[in-house]
């Protein structure tokens, strides 16, 4: 039995989100929540909300016991990239890429 939650088009680069995801992979849900609460990264706030959502899905939709749940899978992919222009010298323009992330979190119950 597994419960999943997805978050799309988060305005943080996938590379930055991946650093925080590595901290919580394969950890129990309560330990992962405490880790996210104490991590001083910008990605930890949306991941905290996503973990709460996955835990709520596990409890309400799949009748899983939260005390024995752990994060089985968590991964991040690139979302859409917003393209912006920055003026440079001599009338030139350079492109700025504002990257977004699609994050997926899967919670399973220990056997």
SULNOR-V48731 format. One record per pair of residues at least 6 apart in sequence whose ideal C-beta (glycine too) atoms are under 8 Angstrom apart, sorted by the first residue. I is the first residue (numbers start at 1). J is the second residue. D is the distance in whole Angstrom. If there is no record, write none. Layout:
BEGIN
I:J:D
I:J:D
END
This chain:
BEGIN
1:62:5
1:64:6
1:108:7
1:109:6
2:62:8
2:72:6
2:106:5
2:107:7
2:108:5
3:54:6
3:55:8
3:57:4
3:58:4
3:61:6
3:62:5
3:64:7
3:106:7
3:107:5
3:108:8
4:54:6
4:57:7
4:104:6
4:105:7
4:106:5
4:107:7
5:50:5
5:51:8
5:53:4
5:54:4
5:57:6
5:104:8
5:105:5
5:107:8
6:50:8
6:102:7
6:103:7
6:104:5
6:105:8
7:46:6
7:49:8
7:50:5
7:101:8
7:102:7
7:103:5
7:104:8
8:79:6
8:102:5
8:103:8
9:79:5
9:80:6
9:100:5
9:101:8
9:102:7
10:17:7
10:43:8
10:46:5
10:79:7
10:100:6
10:101:5
10:102:8
10:103:6
11:98:7
11:100:6
12:42:6
12:43:5
12:46:7
12:99:8
12:100:8
12:101:6
13:99:4
13:101:7
14:76:5
14:77:6
14:78:5
14:79:8
14:99:7
14:101:5
16:41:7
16:42:7
16:43:5
17:43:4
17:47:7
17:76:4
17:101:5
17:103:6
18:76:5
19:41:7
19:43:7
20:36:7
20:39:6
20:41:5
20:43:4
20:44:6
20:47:6
21:47:7
21:74:5
21:75:7
21:76:6
21:103:8
23:35:6
23:36:8
23:39:6
24:32:4
24:35:6
24:36:7
24:47:7
24:51:8
24:71:6
24:74:7
25:71:6
25:73:8
25:74:6
26:70:7
26:71:6
26:72:7
27:35:7
27:70:6
27:71:6
28:69:7
28:70:5
28:71:8
29:51:7
29:55:6
29:66:6
29:69:5
29:70:6
29:71:7
29:107:6
30:66:8
30:67:8
32:51:6
32:71:5
33:48:7
33:51:6
33:52:8
36:44:5
36:47:6
36:48:5
36:51:7
37:44:8
37:48:7
46:103:7
47:103:7
47:105:8
50:103:6
50:105:5
51:71:8
51:105:6
54:105:5
54:106:7
54:107:5
55:66:6
55:69:7
55:107:6
57:107:8
58:64:4
58:66:7
58:69:6
58:107:5
58:109:8
59:66:6
64:107:8
64:109:5
65:109:6
68:109:5
68:110:5
69:107:5
69:108:7
69:109:6
69:110:8
70:107:7
70:108:6
70:110:6
71:105:7
71:106:7
71:107:6
72:106:5
72:107:7
72:108:4
73:104:7
73:105:7
73:106:4
74:103:8
74:104:7
74:105:5
74:106:7
75:103:8
75:104:6
76:101:5
76:102:7
76:103:5
76:104:8
77:101:7
77:102:5
77:104:8
78:99:7
78:100:7
78:101:7
78:102:7
79:99:8
79:100:4
79:101:5
79:102:5
80:100:6
81:97:5
81:98:7
81:99:5
81:100:7
82:97:8
82:98:4
82:100:7
83:95:6
83:96:7
83:97:6
83:98:8
84:95:7
84:96:4
84:97:8
84:98:6
85:93:5
85:94:7
85:95:6
85:96:7
86:93:7
86:94:5
86:95:8
86:96:5
87:93:6
88:94:5
END
